[in-house]
Amino acid sequence: MCQDCGCGDPEVVPIDVQHRILAKNDATAAHNRAHFVDDGILCINLMGSPGAGKTAVLEATARAAGDPSRFAALAGDLATEHDADRLRIAGIRSRAITTGQACHLDAELVHRALHHFDLDGVDTLFIENVGNLVCPAVYDLGQAVNVVALSVTEGEDKPLKYPTMFMGADLVLLTKLDLLRHLPHVRIERIVDALSRVMPEPRVISLSALDGSGFADWLAWLSGVAQASSLRPGGLGDAGWKPALHQG
Amino acid sequence: MHEYSIVQSLVDSVEAVARPRNAAVHHVFVQIGELAGVDCDLLQTAYETFRLGTICELAPLTIERVAAQWHCPRCGAAFARGAVLRCAACNAPAELAAGDEILLRRVEMEVA
């Protein structure tokens, strides 16, 4: 009953909220992030299309690094544990996160997976996200950096079609470089140009998991990120997932 | 495809605002940025389906779409759509001024 005029109408009030809808995910992600920092673990959210070569990159990373015992991985997929199995064979201790219908990982799934995962002696955790260039970009998992695998076979304008994913990338790994000779119409410069129109600071490392090219640069970049955070002795400042550039 | 999980989080957020006031929810207003990674039409459809049986059951959803706006953090210059995201004048990387919002903006409630 409206008290001002006694008209009998209910009083409907607008409440300005300005609340991030994904605040609960963000809080769990912050919790994950604090654990990683406390334990000196560099956490990478590795994303990309299905078939971009995410698992192959991690297998080749284990080969190139020489001591894969310092790596661990969480591999997300809708079904099967094949990726986690492959990574274990490569020498990376791994757990699968089978999402069922969910097309992306979220902070809660990662949090639960970490509960049963012994990360003693690990300094780098790769979270291999579900193959998808849309949904994973939206969910903070608690990672330090986002790395997006983009293969030379996906089309030069791919970044323009998925701006949210590439906008949030700290590094793009241009994969399957060995196939370039079979793709006469593909120019890396045009891929980098497309990236420069969706990523303010495009950083690209071209790789071939098959012949190992680019992996020294990739390992050096990982080492640099770990140094720049407080995860290694002599590091400066905090690693942080770059929050959405505008806080809404 | 993840719009369903966004709706779940949205309903939870509305609950958090309305329950303590013992209020009936009349209308929900959200802001979705163009670069947020959320499809507004799918969000609307998911909301229509999943509001049933929740505190939002009787509340329509109004989605305000926010266009992406990039600007130079040094000189303030705006970037045209599709432009390279580095300021030609300052050489600074562009910053996103708007367009990645996934926000519950306002809830209209009938307070008991």
Interface residues (C-beta under 8 A of the other chain):
Chain A: P10 E11 V12 V13 P14 I15 D16 V17 Q18 H19 R20 I21 L22 A23 K24 N25 A102 C103 H104 D106 V134 C135 A137 V138 Y139 L160 P163 T164 M165 M167 D193 S196 R197 V198 M199 P200 E201 A244 L245 H246 G248
Chain B: M1 H2 S5 I6 S9 L10 D12 S13 A16 V17 H26 V30 Q31 G33 L35 A36 G37 V38 A68 W70 G82 A83 V84 L85 R86 P93 A94 E95 L96 A97 A98 G99 D100 E101 I102 L103 L104 R105 R106 V107 E108 M109 E110 V111
